[in-house]
Amino acid sequence: MTEASSPYCEPAAGPSPARPSAPEQAEGPFADCVLCGDPTEYPESVKGATLCPVCEWREAERTACSG
């Protein structure tokens, strides 16, 4: 099996999993991460717990590995 035909590396079709939608170029103040306090890519007007990219990745790892 060649690397190009490997089913493990094919991108999923369709929209990405549930995630707060952020505009491509959000302007104004950005929300702080609820875990570490770093700025996120989401504006302050986004409702819910906003996470910075690093904490979002770690949270995804934690929930994927919980049994």
N, C-alpha and C positions, 0 to 999 in steps of 0.2 A: 504494500500500500504506500503510495507516495504521500509526501507531506501535503501537497495541494488537495488531495482527495480525502484527507483525514476528517471524519465527522466531528472531531473534538474541537476544531478550530474555526468552524463555520459560524459566522455571525447570525444571530437570531433575526428572523424577519419580523417586521412590525415595530410598534413603539416600544421604547424601553420600559422596564418595570416601574411600578408606581413610585413617583418621586414628585415633590412639589415642582410645579412648572416655574421656571425662571426665565425672564426675558433674556434675549441674547446679550444685550448691553443694558443692564439695569443701571439706572442713575439714582443719585441720592444716597442717603445713608444705608449701609448694609447691616443686616442683622448679625448679631454676635452668636457664635456657636454656644449652645447650651451646655456643652461639656468642658471645652477648654477656653472659651472666650475669644478665640480668634475670629476675625471677620469672615463671613460666608459669602457665597456668590448670590445670595438672595437679598432682596430689599427688605427693610424693616416691616413693610406692609404684609409680608407673607405670614399667614397664620400657621401655627403648629410649632413643633420643636425643630429649629433649624440647626444643621450641623455643618461644620466646615468640611472640605473634601477629605481631609485625613480622618476625622472622626466618623464621617459617613462611611468610609471604606472599612474602618475598624468595626463599626457596628454591623456592617454587612457580613464581615468575617465571623463575628461572634454569633450572629443569628443563623448563619449557614452551618456552623459547626455544632450548634447545640442540638443534642440528640433526641 
